[in-house]
Amino acid sequence: MTVADGSPDPSQPRRGRNRNAAAHQAILDATEALVRERGYAAVTIEEIAARAGVGKATVYRWWPSRAYLAVELIMDRWLEWGGIPDTGDTRQDLIEFSSVNFRNQIGIAGQVMQQLAADSKDALQQLRERFVKPRREMGRTILERAVRRGDLPPNADLELILDILAGVPAYQTYYAGRIRDLRDIDQMVDLVLHGITPTRRRGRPRTAGANAPRGTNTAAPPPPAQPTEAHHDRPDHSPQPGDDA
């Protein structure tokens, strides 16, 4: 397999020599078992080779590093792809699509993907090309359909919405320190459909009207009425011009 620029995909096992299918399977099985037991960051190629019953050279013959070995496992075993929901209801489509994102984040695939950035940026880029970008295109298909239906305004920032749909589950899982209930996805989707703002033009601030929900009257309210001065007896009862002596 090749990547976009035509070069070989290093996340795929190397094809320079005849592959032993049993050894290949044993290496993947060993890597998966060790990652589940100890976590990705603690696993070494030496341990993988020993668990699989092969030499280190056999592992390196097919994968340049443990990161690329992990990419193959993520793609072949750990990720849930899902499809492009088309229920006839945009809200339900987005809930189903986002549920897959959430399950990927809280599973072993998401855990390892988070650590790949520190281990190998090249391997992470391969994963982006093979999984993240195609999934994003699936989400864009749903959003573009929502615009055609009138469920989103024509100037809705689709890229920002896609960031929200993927980023909120990741933030909640890894950075906020909590795994939230899948039912929280309903709230996220409602925010997208009913509280999204249009794309901001670079260099120009948003106007008050740009942040208002569709159908909301954004005209400034009239100023409050000024209180009228009521006549009261003067507390000092001092004589004033015109008063009877």
N, C-alpha and C positions, 0 to 999 in steps of 0.2 A: 504494500500500500504506500502511496505517496501523499505528501501534504500539498498545500496550495501552490507552493513554488516549484513543485515537481521533484523535490528531493525526497529520499526515503524517509519514512516515518519511523523515528527511533523508538517509539513506544511499541512498535510491533516487533516480534521476535525476528532476529536476523536470519537471512535465508542463504548465507554463504555456504553452509554445509548441510548435509542431510540431517534433518531433525529427528530425534528419537521422541515419538509421541508420548511414550510412557514417562520419560524423563521430564519432558515439558509439563505434563500434567502434574507430576510430583512436585516440581518447583512451584507451580502456582498454588497447589494445595498446601505446601509447606509455608509459603509466604502468607496465605490467608490465615492459616491456623496461628502463626506467630503474631501477626498483627492483631488478631482478636484476643490473643492471650496477653500480650504485653504492650500493645500500642505500636503504631508505625514507627515513631521516633526511636524506639529501643531496639528495633530489629536490624540485624546486620546480614550482609551477604554470606558471611561465614556460617551463621546460624541457619540461614535458608538452605545452603548447600548441604550442611550436615543433616538437617531434618529431611531433606529430599533424597539423601543418599547419593549425591553426585558431588563432583569436584567444583570448586569455585570457578574454574575455567569454563565449565559447562554453562554455568549461569551467565557469565560475562560474554560467552559466545553468542547468546541470544538477546541479552538486555545489557545496555551500557551501565546501568546503575539500578539500585533498588527503586528509585523513583519511577523509572519507566516500567519496571515490573509491576509497581502499584497502579500505574495508569492502565495497564492491560486488565488487571483485576477489577478496577473501578468500572471500566467499560464493559467487560464481559460478564461480571458477576454481581456487582454491588449497586449499580445504578438502576433506578426505575425511569424508563423513558416516558411512558404514557403516550397519549396521542394528542390530536387537536380536537378537544371536545366541541361538539356542535349540537347542543340540546335545543336550540331555538331560543335560548334565554342567555343573554350575555353574562348576567350575574352568575348563573350556575356554571357556565363555561369557565369563567375566571376562577371560581371556587375549585372546580375539578383540576384545572391546570395548576393552581397554586398549591393544592394539596400534595401533588407530586413533588413540587419544589421543597415543601416542608418535610416530607418523608425522606427525601434525599439528604437534607441537611442534618436531620437528627440520627441518621443511620451511619454505618461505618464509612460509606462513600464520602459523606460530608466531612467526617472527622479527618479522614486522610487527605482530602482535597485541601483542607485548611493548612495542613502541615507541608504540603508539597511546595508551597511558595518559598519556604525557608530552605528546602532541600534541593530543589532544582527548578529554576524558573523556566528552563527549556521544556522540561517534562510538563510543567503546569500549562505552558502555552499550547502544547500538543493536546492536552485535555480540553482547553478552551476551544480549540479548533474542532475537535471531534465531538464535543458534547455541549459546552456552554453556548456556543454560537448557534448550533442547530436548535437547541431548546428555546433560545431567545427568538429565533425566527418563528417558531411555533406560537409563542406568545404574541408576537407582532401580528400574525395572521388573525388571531382572535380579536385584537384591538382594532385592526383595520376594519374587520367585519362589524365591530361595535360602532365605529364611526359611520359606516354606511347605513346602519340601522337607526342612527340618531341617538344611540345610547351614550355616545361621547361626542363632544363638540368637534368640529373639523380641525380646530387649532389646538386640540389637546396634545400635550407633550408625551408622545408614545414612548420615547426613550426613557423619560423619567418614570413613567408608569412601570415599564419593564424592570427598571432598577428597584422600584418599590416591591414588586411582586417577588423578586429574587432576594433582595437585600433584607427585608423585614424578617423572614424566617431565619436567615443567617445571623442577623444581629441578636435576635431573641435567643437563639440557641447557644452562640459562642461568646458573645460580648456582654449581654445582659445577665448571663448566668442562670437562665431559666429556660425550660422547654415548655412552651405553652400548648394549650389544648388546640386540636385542629379546628375547633369551632371558632377560634379567634380569627381564622382566615375570613370568615364572613364579615367581620368588622373591617379588615383590611380592604376587602373588595368593595364594601360600601363606601369607604373613604375614596377609593379610586373613582368610582362611578359618580359619586355625588359631591365630592369635595376637591376634585382635581383642578389645578389652575392651568391656563393656556401657556404655551411656550413663551418664554421671555426673550425678547430681542436683546442680543448682546449689546451692552453699553447703555441700555435704556432702562430706567427703573420701572417696576410695575406700577400701574395706576390702581386707584382704589377699585375701579370697576373691574379690573382684570382678576381680582381676587374674589369677587362676589359670585355665588352660585348662579347658574342660569336661571332666568326668570325672576331675579331679585331686583327690585327697584333700588338703584344706587344713587339716586338724586339726594343731595344734601338735605337734611331735615331743616325746617324753618327754625330761626333762632328763637329761644324761649322768650315769651312775652315779658316785658319789663314791668315790675310791680308799680302800680299807681300809688301816689302818696295820699293816704287818707287823712282827713281833718281830725285832729285830736285837740282837746283842751291843752293849753300850754301849761306845763307843770308848774312854772314859776309864777303864773298869773300876773306877770308884770304888765303894766299898761303899755299899749301899743297905739300907734297913730290910728285915729278913727274909733278907738274904743270909747265908750261912754265913761265920763269921769265919775 
